[in-house]
Amino acid sequence: MSNNLPSNIAIENVIQSKMRGRVAYQGFVSSQVAVTFSYSKLYNDSSGKGYQRPINKKRCSDFANYLSQGEESLYTPILLNAAGNWEFHVYDKHRPNLGRLICKKKATLMDGQHRLEGIKEYISETESTLNVPFLAFHFLDDDEEIKLFDVINTKAKGIGTSLSRYLNRDNDDLSWVATNLILKPESPFFNKGTLTGKRNKDKHITLQNLYNIVKLLTKKSPLEKLAKEKKLNLCLFYFNAIKELFPDEWEDKSLYRMTHITCLNALAMVGNKIINENYLAKSQQPDSIKIAQLLVDLNEIDWLAIGDLKYLKGAAGSKILASDILNCMKVI
């Protein structure tokens, strides 16, 4: 792709600084400029120095939707390499770091291609203008550019889904329920769950695991429409009932597989069926006596870690186990 511009672009009020000895520019441009003053070097570029992945249209649309949420939709600067094609002109020699930036050719885009495509989609649909922040290096050679891209996308890890769920707990019911299943002392997951996603010997169930468990327990059923407090109480009732009936299997994860994720997902699938079939609509409560009677049949499953369950993995394994449990309960 050509890096030529139809005409020079002037960007005002730019701050010039140094990062590890490299000259860099920081500032803002209008969204109309932002989508035209850079280009991506795709991994299959004929120069052999390309590195960007193909655009994921869903990620772009997701970002455009995020922007439509209004003033709370903040985002980080895009990262550019001006490759020596931009000139900085100081306004005042007494303030040498503030001035005008003249862009004579397009910069290469190192980080932010999905944000920019999302911005392009958003301004096209809304006919609006955004202020887009940028950080541009004055000059990096091709290999330095590739190395920095690699560092951004491999060494700088994301926060992970568990911590993201925790941060979003006040805006999403399932995240709130999952968080409380870890934080409440009366929860059977209280000493087994981790909010950040980092597992250890004792805390082997992540917040994201619990999010999926709550989803499996309630999805595609009337339970899905319950208030978050009722969903939490339902989870507490169901998994505490299992814990009380099978305390050894619940507590010892090295000897038994009951609290391994594949098995917990299977138990959630089973709960979805038996709670829905034994739910007292008038009182909006599960029929605890009937459900407890059904859960006794879990003793027909060999929960030992050295048993057949050790071969069950992933979503497919959870479905097989859920089907076996329901067969034992004779509720298929």
QUIKATA-V220168 format. One record per pair of residues at least 4 apart in sequence whose C-alpha atoms are under 7 Angstrom apart, sorted by the first residue. I is the first residue (numbers start at 0). GAP is how many residues later the second one is. D is the distance in Angstrom with one decimal. If there is no record, write none. Layout:
# QUIKATA-V220168
i=I gap=GAP d=D
i=I gap=GAP d=D
This chain:
# QUIKATA-V220168
i=2 gap=36 d=7.0
i=2 gap=102 d=5.7
i=2 gap=103 d=4.8
i=3 gap=101 d=5.1
i=3 gap=102 d=6.0
i=4 gap=99 d=6.9
i=4 gap=100 d=5.4
i=4 gap=101 d=6.2
i=7 gap=94 d=6.6
i=7 gap=95 d=5.5
i=7 gap=96 d=4.9
i=8 gap=93 d=5.7
i=8 gap=94 d=5.0
i=8 gap=95 d=6.8
i=9 gap=90 d=6.7
i=9 gap=91 d=5.7
i=9 gap=92 d=4.7
i=9 gap=93 d=6.3
i=10 gap=18 d=6.8
i=10 gap=89 d=5.7
i=10 gap=90 d=5.0
i=10 gap=91 d=6.5
i=11 gap=87 d=6.6
i=11 gap=88 d=4.7
i=11 gap=89 d=6.5
i=12 gap=14 d=6.9
i=12 gap=85 d=6.2
i=12 gap=86 d=5.5
i=12 gap=87 d=6.0
i=13 gap=11 d=6.5
i=13 gap=12 d=5.8
i=13 gap=13 d=4.9
i=13 gap=84 d=5.7
i=13 gap=85 d=5.4
i=13 gap=86 d=6.0
i=13 gap=87 d=6.6
i=14 gap=10 d=5.7
i=14 gap=11 d=5.2
i=14 gap=12 d=6.4
i=14 gap=82 d=5.4
i=14 gap=83 d=4.8
i=14 gap=84 d=6.7
i=15 gap=8 d=5.9
i=15 gap=9 d=4.7
i=15 gap=10 d=6.6
i=15 gap=81 d=4.8
i=15 gap=82 d=6.4
i=16 gap=6 d=5.9
i=16 gap=7 d=5.3
i=16 gap=8 d=6.3
i=16 gap=80 d=6.7
i=17 gap=4 d=5.2
i=17 gap=5 d=4.5
i=17 gap=6 d=5.6
i=18 gap=4 d=6.5
i=18 gap=5 d=6.7
i=22 gap=114 d=6.0
i=22 gap=115 d=5.5
i=23 gap=111 d=6.9
i=23 gap=112 d=5.5
i=23 gap=113 d=4.3
i=23 gap=114 d=5.5
i=24 gap=110 d=5.7
i=24 gap=111 d=5.1
i=24 gap=112 d=6.3
i=25 gap=108 d=5.8
i=25 gap=109 d=4.7
i=25 gap=110 d=6.5
i=26 gap=106 d=5.8
i=26 gap=107 d=5.7
i=26 gap=108 d=6.9
i=27 gap=103 d=6.1
i=27 gap=104 d=5.3
i=27 gap=105 d=4.4
i=27 gap=106 d=6.0
i=28 gap=4 d=6.2
i=28 gap=5 d=6.1
i=28 gap=102 d=5.8
i=28 gap=103 d=5.3
i=28 gap=104 d=6.6
i=29 gap=4 d=6.1
i=29 gap=99 d=6.5
i=29 gap=100 d=5.8
i=29 gap=101 d=4.9
i=29 gap=102 d=6.0
i=30 gap=4 d=6.3
i=30 gap=98 d=5.8
i=30 gap=99 d=5.0
i=30 gap=100 d=6.0
i=30 gap=101 d=5.8
i=31 gap=4 d=7.0
i=32 gap=4 d=6.0
i=33 gap=98 d=6.7
i=34 gap=81 d=6.1
i=34 gap=85 d=6.4
i=36 gap=69 d=4.9
i=36 gap=70 d=6.4
i=37 gap=68 d=4.6
i=37 gap=69 d=4.5
i=37 gap=70 d=5.4
i=37 gap=71 d=5.8
i=38 gap=67 d=6.6
i=38 gap=68 d=6.5
i=38 gap=69 d=5.1
i=38 gap=70 d=5.6
i=39 gap=12 d=6.6
i=39 gap=68 d=5.8
i=39 gap=69 d=5.2
i=40 gap=4 d=6.3
i=40 gap=9 d=4.7
i=40 gap=10 d=6.1
i=40 gap=11 d=5.8
i=40 gap=67 d=7.0
i=41 gap=8 d=4.9
i=41 gap=9 d=5.4
i=41 gap=10 d=4.4
i=41 gap=11 d=6.1
i=41 gap=12 d=6.8
i=42 gap=7 d=4.2
i=42 gap=8 d=3.9
i=42 gap=9 d=5.1
i=42 gap=10 d=6.2
i=43 gap=4 d=7.0
i=43 gap=6 d=6.0
i=44 gap=4 d=6.6
i=44 gap=5 d=4.9
i=48 gap=93 d=6.5
i=50 gap=95 d=6.5
i=54 gap=59 d=6.8
i=55 gap=4 d=6.6
i=56 gap=4 d=6.2
i=57 gap=4 d=6.0
i=58 gap=4 d=6.2
i=58 gap=55 d=6.4
i=59 gap=4 d=6.2
i=59 gap=54 d=5.1
i=59 gap=55 d=6.5
i=59 gap=57 d=5.7
i=59 gap=58 d=4.2
i=60 gap=4 d=6.1
i=60 gap=57 d=5.8
i=61 gap=4 d=6.2
i=62 gap=4 d=6.2
i=62 gap=52 d=6.4
i=62 gap=55 d=5.2
i=63 gap=4 d=6.5
i=63 gap=54 d=4.5
i=63 gap=55 d=6.0
i=63 gap=57 d=6.2
i=63 gap=58 d=5.0
i=65 gap=7 d=6.3
i=66 gap=6 d=5.4
i=68 gap=4 d=6.1
i=76 gap=56 d=4.6
i=76 gap=57 d=4.5
i=76 gap=58 d=6.3
i=77 gap=33 d=5.8
i=77 gap=34 d=4.9
i=77 gap=55 d=6.6
i=77 gap=56 d=4.8
i=77 gap=57 d=6.3
i=78 gap=30 d=6.2
i=78 gap=31 d=5.5
i=78 gap=32 d=5.0
i=78 gap=33 d=6.6
i=78 gap=55 d=6.0
i=78 gap=56 d=5.1
i=78 gap=57 d=5.8
i=79 gap=27 d=6.0
i=79 gap=28 d=5.6
i=79 gap=29 d=4.8
i=79 gap=30 d=5.5
i=79 gap=55 d=6.2
i=79 gap=56 d=4.4
i=79 gap=57 d=6.3
i=80 gap=26 d=5.4
i=80 gap=27 d=5.2
i=80 gap=28 d=6.6
i=80 gap=55 d=5.5
i=80 gap=56 d=4.9
i=80 gap=57 d=6.5
i=80 gap=58 d=6.2
i=80 gap=59 d=6.3
i=81 gap=4 d=5.9
i=81 gap=25 d=4.4
i=81 gap=26 d=6.6
i=81 gap=54 d=6.2
i=81 gap=55 d=5.9
i=81 gap=56 d=5.2
i=81 gap=57 d=5.9
i=82 gap=24 d=6.7
i=82 gap=55 d=6.0
i=82 gap=56 d=4.2
i=82 gap=57 d=5.8
i=83 gap=54 d=5.5
i=83 gap=55 d=4.9
i=84 gap=18 d=6.6
i=84 gap=19 d=5.7
i=84 gap=20 d=5.8
i=85 gap=15 d=6.7
i=85 gap=16 d=5.5
i=85 gap=17 d=4.6
i=85 gap=18 d=5.8
i=85 gap=52 d=6.9
i=86 gap=14 d=5.6
i=86 gap=15 d=5.1
i=86 gap=16 d=6.7
i=87 gap=11 d=6.6
i=87 gap=12 d=5.8
i=87 gap=13 d=4.6
i=87 gap=14 d=6.4
i=88 gap=10 d=5.4
i=88 gap=11 d=5.1
i=88 gap=12 d=6.3
i=89 gap=6 d=5.8
i=89 gap=8 d=5.9
i=89 gap=9 d=4.2
i=89 gap=10 d=6.5
i=90 gap=7 d=6.5
i=90 gap=8 d=4.9
i=91 gap=4 d=6.5
i=108 gap=4 d=6.9
i=109 gap=39 d=6.0
i=111 gap=4 d=6.1
i=112 gap=4 d=6.2
i=113 gap=4 d=6.0
i=114 gap=4 d=6.1
i=115 gap=4 d=6.1
i=116 gap=4 d=6.2
i=117 gap=4 d=6.1
i=118 gap=4 d=6.1
i=119 gap=4 d=6.1
i=120 gap=4 d=6.3
i=121 gap=4 d=6.1
i=122 gap=4 d=5.0
i=122 gap=5 d=5.1
i=122 gap=6 d=6.3
i=139 gap=4 d=5.7
i=139 gap=5 d=5.9
i=140 gap=4 d=6.2
i=141 gap=4 d=6.3
i=142 gap=4 d=6.1
i=143 gap=4 d=6.2
i=144 gap=4 d=6.3
i=145 gap=4 d=6.2
i=146 gap=4 d=6.3
i=147 gap=4 d=6.2
i=148 gap=4 d=6.3
i=149 gap=4 d=5.9
i=150 gap=4 d=5.0
i=150 gap=5 d=6.5
i=151 gap=4 d=5.2
i=158 gap=4 d=6.3
i=158 gap=5 d=6.8
i=159 gap=4 d=6.3
i=159 gap=37 d=7.0
i=160 gap=4 d=6.1
i=160 gap=47 d=6.2
i=161 gap=4 d=6.4
i=161 gap=33 d=6.1
i=161 gap=34 d=5.4
i=161 gap=35 d=5.1
i=161 gap=44 d=6.5
i=161 gap=45 d=4.9
i=161 gap=46 d=4.7
i=162 gap=4 d=6.2
i=162 gap=32 d=6.2
i=162 gap=33 d=4.7
i=162 gap=34 d=6.7
i=163 gap=4 d=6.2
i=164 gap=4 d=6.0
i=164 gap=10 d=5.3
i=165 gap=9 d=6.5
i=165 gap=13 d=6.4
i=165 gap=29 d=6.7
i=167 gap=4 d=6.2
i=167 gap=7 d=6.8
i=168 gap=4 d=6.9
i=168 gap=6 d=4.7
i=168 gap=7 d=4.4
i=169 gap=6 d=6.3
i=171 gap=4 d=6.3
i=172 gap=4 d=6.2
i=172 gap=55 d=5.5
i=173 gap=4 d=6.1
i=173 gap=37 d=6.0
i=173 gap=40 d=6.7
i=174 gap=4 d=6.0
i=174 gap=36 d=6.1
i=175 gap=4 d=6.3
i=176 gap=4 d=6.2
i=176 gap=51 d=6.5
i=176 gap=55 d=5.3
i=177 gap=4 d=6.7
i=177 gap=29 d=6.2
i=177 gap=32 d=5.3
i=177 gap=33 d=5.2
i=177 gap=36 d=6.9
i=178 gap=4 d=6.3
i=178 gap=28 d=6.5
i=179 gap=4 d=5.6
i=180 gap=6 d=5.5
i=180 gap=8 d=6.0
i=180 gap=9 d=6.6
i=181 gap=5 d=6.9
i=181 gap=7 d=5.6
i=181 gap=8 d=4.7
i=181 gap=11 d=5.3
i=182 gap=7 d=6.0
i=183 gap=6 d=6.1
i=184 gap=5 d=5.5
i=186 gap=49 d=5.9
i=187 gap=51 d=6.6
i=187 gap=52 d=5.7
i=187 gap=55 d=6.9
i=188 gap=4 d=5.6
i=190 gap=12 d=6.5
i=191 gap=10 d=6.1
i=191 gap=11 d=4.2
i=191 gap=12 d=6.0
i=191 gap=13 d=5.9
i=192 gap=10 d=5.1
i=192 gap=11 d=6.3
i=192 gap=12 d=4.6
i=192 gap=13 d=5.5
i=192 gap=14 d=6.7
i=193 gap=4 d=6.6
i=193 gap=5 d=6.7
i=193 gap=9 d=5.9
i=193 gap=11 d=6.2
i=193 gap=12 d=4.9
i=193 gap=13 d=6.1
i=194 gap=11 d=6.2
i=194 gap=12 d=5.2
i=196 gap=9 d=4.9
i=196 gap=10 d=6.4
i=198 gap=4 d=5.7
i=198 gap=5 d=4.9
i=198 gap=7 d=7.0
i=199 gap=4 d=5.8
i=204 gap=4 d=6.1
i=205 gap=4 d=6.5
i=206 gap=4 d=6.1
i=207 gap=4 d=6.3
i=208 gap=4 d=6.3
i=209 gap=4 d=6.1
i=210 gap=4 d=6.2
i=211 gap=4 d=6.1
i=212 gap=4 d=6.2
i=212 gap=52 d=5.6
i=212 gap=55 d=5.8
i=213 gap=4 d=6.3
i=214 gap=4 d=5.5
i=215 gap=52 d=5.6
i=215 gap=53 d=5.6
i=215 gap=56 d=6.9
i=216 gap=51 d=4.6
i=216 gap=52 d=5.7
i=216 gap=54 d=5.8
i=216 gap=55 d=4.5
i=217 gap=5 d=5.0
i=217 gap=6 d=5.0
i=217 gap=54 d=5.8
i=218 gap=5 d=5.5
i=219 gap=4 d=6.7
i=225 gap=4 d=6.1
i=225 gap=5 d=6.2
i=226 gap=4 d=6.4
i=227 gap=4 d=6.2
i=228 gap=4 d=6.3
i=229 gap=4 d=6.1
i=230 gap=4 d=6.3
i=231 gap=4 d=6.2
i=232 gap=4 d=6.0
i=233 gap=4 d=6.1
i=234 gap=4 d=6.0
i=235 gap=4 d=5.7
i=236 gap=4 d=6.0
i=237 gap=4 d=6.6
i=238 gap=4 d=6.1
i=239 gap=4 d=6.0
i=240 gap=4 d=6.2
i=240 gap=51 d=6.8
i=241 gap=4 d=6.0
i=241 gap=53 d=6.9
i=242 gap=4 d=5.1
i=242 gap=7 d=5.6
i=245 gap=4 d=6.1
i=246 gap=4 d=6.1
i=247 gap=4 d=6.0
i=248 gap=7 d=5.4
i=248 gap=9 d=6.0
i=249 gap=8 d=6.0
i=249 gap=9 d=6.1
i=251 gap=4 d=6.0
i=252 gap=4 d=5.8
i=252 gap=6 d=6.3
i=253 gap=51 d=6.9
i=254 gap=49 d=6.0
i=254 gap=50 d=5.4
i=255 gap=47 d=5.3
i=255 gap=48 d=4.4
i=255 gap=49 d=4.7
i=256 gap=6 d=6.9
i=256 gap=46 d=5.5
i=256 gap=47 d=6.1
i=256 gap=48 d=5.2
i=257 gap=5 d=5.6
i=257 gap=6 d=6.6
i=257 gap=45 d=6.0
i=258 gap=4 d=6.3
i=258 gap=5 d=5.7
i=259 gap=4 d=6.2
i=260 gap=4 d=6.0
i=261 gap=4 d=6.4
i=261 gap=51 d=6.2
i=261 gap=52 d=5.9
i=261 gap=55 d=6.6
i=261 gap=56 d=5.2
i=262 gap=4 d=6.2
i=262 gap=55 d=6.1
i=263 gap=4 d=6.2
i=264 gap=4 d=6.3
i=264 gap=53 d=5.9
i=265 gap=4 d=6.3
i=265 gap=52 d=4.5
i=265 gap=53 d=6.2
i=265 gap=55 d=5.9
i=265 gap=56 d=4.6
i=266 gap=4 d=6.0
i=266 gap=55 d=6.5
i=267 gap=4 d=6.2
i=268 gap=4 d=6.8
i=268 gap=53 d=6.3
i=269 gap=4 d=6.3
i=269 gap=52 d=5.7
i=269 gap=56 d=6.7
i=270 gap=4 d=5.6
i=271 gap=4 d=6.1
i=272 gap=4 d=6.2
i=273 gap=4 d=6.0
i=273 gap=17 d=6.8
i=274 gap=4 d=5.7
i=274 gap=11 d=6.1
i=277 gap=8 d=6.0
i=277 gap=9 d=5.4
i=277 gap=13 d=7.0
i=278 gap=5 d=7.0
i=278 gap=6 d=6.0
i=278 gap=7 d=4.3
i=278 gap=8 d=5.7
i=279 gap=4 d=5.5
i=279 gap=5 d=5.3
i=279 gap=6 d=5.7
i=279 gap=7 d=6.2
i=280 gap=4 d=7.0
i=286 gap=4 d=6.2
i=287 gap=4 d=5.9
i=288 gap=4 d=6.3
i=289 gap=4 d=6.4
i=290 gap=4 d=6.2
i=291 gap=4 d=6.5
i=293 gap=35 d=5.9
i=296 gap=31 d=6.2
i=296 gap=32 d=5.9
i=297 gap=27 d=6.7
i=299 gap=28 d=6.9
i=301 gap=5 d=6.5
i=302 gap=6 d=6.9
i=304 gap=4 d=6.8
i=304 gap=5 d=6.0
i=305 gap=4 d=6.4
i=311 gap=5 d=4.5
i=312 gap=4 d=4.7
i=313 gap=4 d=6.4
i=314 gap=4 d=6.3
i=315 gap=4 d=6.4
i=316 gap=4 d=6.2
i=317 gap=4 d=6.0
i=318 gap=4 d=6.1
i=319 gap=4 d=6.3
i=320 gap=4 d=6.2
i=321 gap=4 d=6.2
i=322 gap=4 d=6.2
i=323 gap=4 d=6.4
i=324 gap=4 d=6.3
i=325 gap=4 d=5.9
i=325 gap=5 d=5.5
i=325 gap=6 d=5.7
i=326 gap=4 d=6.4
i=326 gap=5 d=6.0
